[in-house]
Structure formats: C-alpha cells, structure tokens
Amino acid sequence: MYNPKRRRGLSPKLQQNWEGPYTIVKKLNDVIYRVQRSPNAKPK
C-alpha cells in the first residue's frame, strides 16, 4: 500500500513509500477495498 508519509532526518530518496503485505478482507465496490495487515508481516 502506498504511504507518502515522510520521516524527519532521512533523505526522501532513501525513504520507503510502500508498506505491506496486506490481505483484502472485503471488496466494497469497484475502487474501495477493506484491507487488513497480514499476520506474517515483519514489524518495522
């Protein structure tokens, strides 16, 4: 999932803009999905 949040002290080039993995729980419509963090995801 794209996350544009920036952290102080790091160059924007070195920051990761993507996080995951996520599991799709439910499709609400064509463009909106309910997602949940995958249980086997590594903590940051």
mmJSON file of the N, C-alpha and C atoms, coordinates in Angstrom:
{"data_MODEL":{"atom_site":{
"group_PDB":["ATOM","ATOM","ATOM","ATOM","ATOM","ATOM","ATOM","ATOM","ATOM","ATOM","ATOM","ATOM","ATOM","ATOM","ATOM","ATOM","ATOM","ATOM","ATOM","ATOM","ATOM","ATOM","ATOM","ATOM","ATOM","ATOM","ATOM","ATOM","ATOM","ATOM","ATOM","ATOM","ATOM","ATOM","ATOM","ATOM","ATOM","ATOM","ATOM","ATOM","ATOM","ATOM","ATOM","ATOM","ATOM","ATOM","ATOM","ATOM","ATOM","ATOM","ATOM","ATOM","ATOM","ATOM","ATOM","ATOM","ATOM","ATOM","ATOM","ATOM","ATOM","ATOM","ATOM","ATOM","ATOM","ATOM","ATOM","ATOM","ATOM","ATOM","ATOM","ATOM","ATOM","ATOM","ATOM","ATOM","ATOM","ATOM","ATOM","ATOM","ATOM","ATOM","ATOM","ATOM","ATOM","ATOM","ATOM","ATOM","ATOM","ATOM","ATOM","ATOM","ATOM","ATOM","ATOM","ATOM","ATOM","ATOM","ATOM","ATOM","ATOM","ATOM","ATOM","ATOM","ATOM","ATOM","ATOM","ATOM","ATOM","ATOM","ATOM","ATOM","ATOM","ATOM","ATOM","ATOM","ATOM","ATOM","ATOM","ATOM","ATOM","ATOM","ATOM","ATOM","ATOM","ATOM","ATOM","ATOM","ATOM","ATOM","ATOM","ATOM"],
"id":[1,2,3,4,5,6,7,8,9,10,11,12,13,14,15,16,17,18,19,20,21,22,23,24,25,26,27,28,29,30,31,32,33,34,35,36,37,38,39,40,41,42,43,44,45,46,47,48,49,50,51,52,53,54,55,56,57,58,59,60,61,62,63,64,65,66,67,68,69,70,71,72,73,74,75,76,77,78,79,80,81,82,83,84,85,86,87,88,89,90,91,92,93,94,95,96,97,98,99,100,101,102,103,104,105,106,107,108,109,110,111,112,113,114,115,116,117,118,119,120,121,122,123,124,125,126,127,128,129,130,131,132],
"type_symbol":["N","C","C","N","C","C","N","C","C","N","C","C","N","C","C","N","C","C","N","C","C","N","C","C","N","C","C","N","C","C","N","C","C","N","C","C","N","C","C","N","C","C","N","C","C","N","C","C","N","C","C","N","C","C","N","C","C","N","C","C","N","C","C","N","C","C","N","C","C","N","C","C","N","C","C","N","C","C","N","C","C","N","C","C","N","C","C","N","C","C","N","C","C","N","C","C","N","C","C","N","C","C","N","C","C","N","C","C","N","C","C","N","C","C","N","C","C","N","C","C","N","C","C","N","C","C","N","C","C","N","C","C"],
"label_atom_id":["N","CA","C","N","CA","C","N","CA","C","N","CA","C","N","CA","C","N","CA","C","N","CA","C","N","CA","C","N","CA","C","N","CA","C","N","CA","C","N","CA","C","N","CA","C","N","CA","C","N","CA","C","N","CA","C","N","CA","C","N","CA","C","N","CA","C","N","CA","C","N","CA","C","N","CA","C","N","CA","C","N","CA","C","N","CA","C","N","CA","C","N","CA","C","N","CA","C","N","CA","C","N","CA","C","N","CA","C","N","CA","C","N","CA","C","N","CA","C","N","CA","C","N","CA","C","N","CA","C","N","CA","C","N","CA","C","N","CA","C","N","CA","C","N","CA","C","N","CA","C","N","CA","C"],
"label_alt_id":[null,null,null,null,null,null,null,null,null,null,null,null,null,null,null,null,null,null,null,null,null,null,null,null,null,null,null,null,null,null,null,null,null,null,null,null,null,null,null,null,null,null,null,null,null,null,null,null,null,null,null,null,null,null,null,null,null,null,null,null,null,null,null,null,null,null,null,null,null,null,null,null,null,null,null,null,null,null,null,null,null,null,null,null,null,null,null,null,null,null,null,null,null,null,null,null,null,null,null,null,null,null,null,null,null,null,null,null,null,null,null,null,null,null,null,null,null,null,null,null,null,null,null,null,null,null,null,null,null,null,null,null],
"label_comp_id":["MET","MET","MET","TYR","TYR","TYR","ASN","ASN","ASN","PRO","PRO","PRO","LYS","LYS","LYS","ARG","ARG","ARG","ARG","ARG","ARG","ARG","ARG","ARG","GLY","GLY","GLY","LEU","LEU","LEU","SER","SER","SER","PRO","PRO","PRO","LYS","LYS","LYS","LEU","LEU","LEU","GLN","GLN","GLN","GLN","GLN","GLN","ASN","ASN","ASN","TRP","TRP","TRP","GLU","GLU","GLU","GLY","GLY","GLY","PRO","PRO","PRO","TYR","TYR","TYR","THR","THR","THR","ILE","ILE","ILE","VAL","VAL","VAL","LYS","LYS","LYS","LYS","LYS","LYS","LEU","LEU","LEU","ASN","ASN","ASN","ASP","ASP","ASP","VAL","VAL","VAL","ILE","ILE","ILE","TYR","TYR","TYR","ARG","ARG","ARG","VAL","VAL","VAL","GLN","GLN","GLN","ARG","ARG","ARG","SER","SER","SER","PRO","PRO","PRO","ASN","ASN","ASN","ALA","ALA","ALA","LYS","LYS","LYS","PRO","PRO","PRO","LYS","LYS","LYS"],
"label_asym_id":["A","A","A","A","A","A","A","A","A","A","A","A","A","A","A","A","A","A","A","A","A","A","A","A","A","A","A","A","A","A","A","A","A","A","A","A","A","A","A","A","A","A","A","A","A","A","A","A","A","A","A","A","A","A","A","A","A","A","A","A","A","A","A","A","A","A","A","A","A","A","A","A","A","A","A","A","A","A","A","A","A","A","A","A","A","A","A","A","A","A","A","A","A","A","A","A","A","A","A","A","A","A","A","A","A","A","A","A","A","A","A","A","A","A","A","A","A","A","A","A","A","A","A","A","A","A","A","A","A","A","A","A"],
"label_entity_id":["1","1","1","1","1","1","1","1","1","1","1","1","1","1","1","1","1","1","1","1","1","1","1","1","1","1","1","1","1","1","1","1","1","1","1","1","1","1","1","1","1","1","1","1","1","1","1","1","1","1","1","1","1","1","1","1","1","1","1","1","1","1","1","1","1","1","1","1","1","1","1","1","1","1","1","1","1","1","1","1","1","1","1","1","1","1","1","1","1","1","1","1","1","1","1","1","1","1","1","1","1","1","1","1","1","1","1","1","1","1","1","1","1","1","1","1","1","1","1","1","1","1","1","1","1","1","1","1","1","1","1","1"],
"label_seq_id":[1,1,1,2,2,2,3,3,3,4,4,4,5,5,5,6,6,6,7,7,7,8,8,8,9,9,9,10,10,10,11,11,11,12,12,12,13,13,13,14,14,14,15,15,15,16,16,16,17,17,17,18,18,18,19,19,19,20,20,20,21,21,21,22,22,22,23,23,23,24,24,24,25,25,25,26,26,26,27,27,27,28,28,28,29,29,29,30,30,30,31,31,31,32,32,32,33,33,33,34,34,34,35,35,35,36,36,36,37,37,37,38,38,38,39,39,39,40,40,40,41,41,41,42,42,42,43,43,43,44,44,44],
"pdbx_PDB_ins_code":[null,null,null,null,null,null,null,null,null,null,null,null,null,null,null,null,null,null,null,null,null,null,null,null,null,null,null,null,null,null,null,null,null,null,null,null,null,null,null,null,null,null,null,null,null,null,null,null,null,null,null,null,null,null,null,null,null,null,null,null,null,null,null,null,null,null,null,null,null,null,null,null,null,null,null,null,null,null,null,null,null,null,null,null,null,null,null,null,null,null,null,null,null,null,null,null,null,null,null,null,null,null,null,null,null,null,null,null,null,null,null,null,null,null,null,null,null,null,null,null,null,null,null,null,null,null,null,null,null,null,null,null],
"Cartn_x":[0.849,0.0,0.905,0.538,1.328,1.094,2.173,2.102,3.103,2.629,3.556,4.094,3.824,4.271,5.802,6.337,7.784,8.266,9.477,10.097,11.21,11.367,12.434,13.781,14.797,16.153,16.614,15.73,16.112,15.857,16.715,16.512,15.262,14.436,13.242,13.566,14.755,15.151,15.338,15.716,16.01,14.819,13.726,12.557,11.708,11.112,10.241,8.827,8.243,6.89,5.85,6.272,5.345,5.46,4.334,4.329,3.373,3.584,2.721,3.42,2.946,1.802,0.464,-0.585,-1.943,-2.799,-3.844,-4.811,-6.122,-6.726,-8.019,-9.087,-9.819,-10.854,-12.19,-12.495,-13.798,-13.707,-14.379,-14.476,-15.779,-15.687,-16.875,-17.518,-16.697,-17.164,-15.976,-16.069,-15.008,-13.667,-13.685,-12.437,-12.102,-12.995,-12.763,-12.701,-11.597,-11.394,-11.11,-11.564,-11.203,-10.015,-8.914,-7.696,-7.293,-6.514,-6.021,-4.557,-3.774,-2.348,-2.186,-1.342,-1.133,-0.484,-0.924,-0.367,1.103,1.609,3.011,3.901,3.416,4.211,5.277,6.427,7.505,7.251,7.412,7.251,8.388,8.119,9.152,10.059],
"Cartn_y":[-1.148,0.0,1.225,2.228,3.45,4.327,4.786,5.651,6.791,7.993,9.09,9.824,9.328,9.989,10.061,11.209,11.424,11.433,10.907,10.935,11.968,12.634,13.624,12.931,13.589,13.095,12.163,11.755,10.888,11.591,11.346,11.884,11.26,12.035,11.468,10.327,10.362,9.292,7.957,8.006,6.786,6.25,6.991,6.553,5.61,4.64,3.697,4.254,4.32,4.837,3.729,2.5,1.37,0.541,0.031,-0.841,-1.999,-3.082,-4.241,-5.46,-6.636,-7.014,-6.852,-6.706,-6.596,-7.681,-8.085,-9.054,-8.331,-8.58,-7.976,-8.733,-8.011,-8.607,-8.586,-7.439,-7.299,-6.267,-6.532,-5.573,-4.811,-3.496,-2.69,-2.205,-1.801,-1.5,-1.63,-1.101,-1.309,-0.683,0.354,1.042,1.066,0.6,0.636,-0.786,-1.078,-2.393,-2.213,-3.149,-3.171,-4.121,-3.615,-4.414,-4.557,-5.598,-5.86,-6.236,-5.767,-6.096,-7.605,-8.169,-9.609,-10.059,-11.176,-11.623,-12.024,-12.37,-12.773,-11.622,-10.375,-9.209,-8.945,-8.499,-8.169,-6.792,-6.626,-5.29,-4.375,-3.075,-2.105,-1.785],
"Cartn_z":[0.0,0.0,0.0,-0.778,-0.879,0.338,0.956,2.129,1.931,1.551,1.255,2.48,3.686,4.917,4.954,5.298,5.359,6.805,7.013,8.331,8.334,9.456,9.575,9.697,9.17,9.325,8.222,7.335,6.229,4.91,3.961,2.622,2.011,1.3,0.659,-0.303,-0.901,-1.821,-1.1,0.172,0.917,1.699,1.739,2.491,1.652,2.305,1.615,1.581,0.378,0.229,0.218,0.243,0.166,1.429,1.904,3.079,2.818,3.513,3.328,3.871,3.681,2.843,3.576,2.808,3.315,2.68,3.375,2.866,2.613,1.451,1.143,1.912,2.768,3.598,2.873,2.24,1.596,0.485,-0.631,-1.72,-1.539,-1.263,-1.005,-2.303,-3.265,-4.617,-5.561,-6.769,-7.756,-7.373,-6.56,-6.231,-4.742,-3.888,-2.438,-1.89,-1.194,-0.591,0.884,1.708,3.122,3.235,3.784,3.888,5.345,5.607,6.955,6.84,7.767,7.781,7.894,7.088,7.074,8.385,8.954,10.242,10.164,8.984,8.873,8.413,8.523,8.143,9.202,8.751,9.678,10.275,11.582,12.179,11.752,11.722,11.326,12.476],
"occupancy":[1.0,1.0,1.0,1.0,1.0,1.0,1.0,1.0,1.0,1.0,1.0,1.0,1.0,1.0,1.0,1.0,1.0,1.0,1.0,1.0,1.0,1.0,1.0,1.0,1.0,1.0,1.0,1.0,1.0,1.0,1.0,1.0,1.0,1.0,1.0,1.0,1.0,1.0,1.0,1.0,1.0,1.0,1.0,1.0,1.0,1.0,1.0,1.0,1.0,1.0,1.0,1.0,1.0,1.0,1.0,1.0,1.0,1.0,1.0,1.0,1.0,1.0,1.0,1.0,1.0,1.0,1.0,1.0,1.0,1.0,1.0,1.0,1.0,1.0,1.0,1.0,1.0,1.0,1.0,1.0,1.0,1.0,1.0,1.0,1.0,1.0,1.0,1.0,1.0,1.0,1.0,1.0,1.0,1.0,1.0,1.0,1.0,1.0,1.0,1.0,1.0,1.0,1.0,1.0,1.0,1.0,1.0,1.0,1.0,1.0,1.0,1.0,1.0,1.0,1.0,1.0,1.0,1.0,1.0,1.0,1.0,1.0,1.0,1.0,1.0,1.0,1.0,1.0,1.0,1.0,1.0,1.0],
"B_iso_or_equiv":[0.0,0.0,0.0,0.0,0.0,0.0,0.0,0.0,0.0,0.0,0.0,0.0,0.0,0.0,0.0,0.0,0.0,0.0,0.0,0.0,0.0,0.0,0.0,0.0,0.0,0.0,0.0,0.0,0.0,0.0,0.0,0.0,0.0,0.0,0.0,0.0,0.0,0.0,0.0,0.0,0.0,0.0,0.0,0.0,0.0,0.0,0.0,0.0,0.0,0.0,0.0,0.0,0.0,0.0,0.0,0.0,0.0,0.0,0.0,0.0,0.0,0.0,0.0,0.0,0.0,0.0,0.0,0.0,0.0,0.0,0.0,0.0,0.0,0.0,0.0,0.0,0.0,0.0,0.0,0.0,0.0,0.0,0.0,0.0,0.0,0.0,0.0,0.0,0.0,0.0,0.0,0.0,0.0,0.0,0.0,0.0,0.0,0.0,0.0,0.0,0.0,0.0,0.0,0.0,0.0,0.0,0.0,0.0,0.0,0.0,0.0,0.0,0.0,0.0,0.0,0.0,0.0,0.0,0.0,0.0,0.0,0.0,0.0,0.0,0.0,0.0,0.0,0.0,0.0,0.0,0.0,0.0],
"pdbx_formal_charge":[null,null,null,null,null,null,null,null,null,null,null,null,null,null,null,null,null,null,null,null,null,null,null,null,null,null,null,null,null,null,null,null,null,null,null,null,null,null,null,null,null,null,null,null,null,null,null,null,null,null,null,null,null,null,null,null,null,null,null,null,null,null,null,null,null,null,null,null,null,null,null,null,null,null,null,null,null,null,null,null,null,null,null,null,null,null,null,null,null,null,null,null,null,null,null,null,null,null,null,null,null,null,null,null,null,null,null,null,null,null,null,null,null,null,null,null,null,null,null,null,null,null,null,null,null,null,null,null,null,null,null,null],
"auth_seq_id":[1,1,1,2,2,2,3,3,3,4,4,4,5,5,5,6,6,6,7,7,7,8,8,8,9,9,9,10,10,10,11,11,11,12,12,12,13,13,13,14,14,14,15,15,15,16,16,16,17,17,17,18,18,18,19,19,19,20,20,20,21,21,21,22,22,22,23,23,23,24,24,24,25,25,25,26,26,26,27,27,27,28,28,28,29,29,29,30,30,30,31,31,31,32,32,32,33,33,33,34,34,34,35,35,35,36,36,36,37,37,37,38,38,38,39,39,39,40,40,40,41,41,41,42,42,42,43,43,43,44,44,44],
"auth_comp_id":["MET","MET","MET","TYR","TYR","TYR","ASN","ASN","ASN","PRO","PRO","PRO","LYS","LYS","LYS","ARG","ARG","ARG","ARG","ARG","ARG","ARG","ARG","ARG","GLY","GLY","GLY","LEU","LEU","LEU","SER","SER","SER","PRO","PRO","PRO","LYS","LYS","LYS","LEU","LEU","LEU","GLN","GLN","GLN","GLN","GLN","GLN","ASN","ASN","ASN","TRP","TRP","TRP","GLU","GLU","GLU","GLY","GLY","GLY","PRO","PRO","PRO","TYR","TYR","TYR","THR","THR","THR","ILE","ILE","ILE","VAL","VAL","VAL","LYS","LYS","LYS","LYS","LYS","LYS","LEU","LEU","LEU","ASN","ASN","ASN","ASP","ASP","ASP","VAL","VAL","VAL","ILE","ILE","ILE","TYR","TYR","TYR","ARG","ARG","ARG","VAL","VAL","VAL","GLN","GLN","GLN","ARG","ARG","ARG","SER","SER","SER","PRO","PRO","PRO","ASN","ASN","ASN","ALA","ALA","ALA","LYS","LYS","LYS","PRO","PRO","PRO","LYS","LYS","LYS"],
"auth_asym_id":["A","A","A","A","A","A","A","A","A","A","A","A","A","A","A","A","A","A","A","A","A","A","A","A","A","A","A","A","A","A","A","A","A","A","A","A","A","A","A","A","A","A","A","A","A","A","A","A","A","A","A","A","A","A","A","A","A","A","A","A","A","A","A","A","A","A","A","A","A","A","A","A","A","A","A","A","A","A","A","A","A","A","A","A","A","A","A","A","A","A","A","A","A","A","A","A","A","A","A","A","A","A","A","A","A","A","A","A","A","A","A","A","A","A","A","A","A","A","A","A","A","A","A","A","A","A","A","A","A","A","A","A"],
"auth_atom_id":["N","CA","C","N","CA","C","N","CA","C","N","CA","C","N","CA","C","N","CA","C","N","CA","C","N","CA","C","N","CA","C","N","CA","C","N","CA","C","N","CA","C","N","CA","C","N","CA","C","N","CA","C","N","CA","C","N","CA","C","N","CA","C","N","CA","C","N","CA","C","N","CA","C","N","CA","C","N","CA","C","N","CA","C","N","CA","C","N","CA","C","N","CA","C","N","CA","C","N","CA","C","N","CA","C","N","CA","C","N","CA","C","N","CA","C","N","CA","C","N","CA","C","N","CA","C","N","CA","C","N","CA","C","N","CA","C","N","CA","C","N","CA","C","N","CA","C","N","CA","C","N","CA","C"],
"pdbx_PDB_model_num":[1,1,1,1,1,1,1,1,1,1,1,1,1,1,1,1,1,1,1,1,1,1,1,1,1,1,1,1,1,1,1,1,1,1,1,1,1,1,1,1,1,1,1,1,1,1,1,1,1,1,1,1,1,1,1,1,1,1,1,1,1,1,1,1,1,1,1,1,1,1,1,1,1,1,1,1,1,1,1,1,1,1,1,1,1,1,1,1,1,1,1,1,1,1,1,1,1,1,1,1,1,1,1,1,1,1,1,1,1,1,1,1,1,1,1,1,1,1,1,1,1,1,1,1,1,1,1,1,1,1,1,1]
}}}
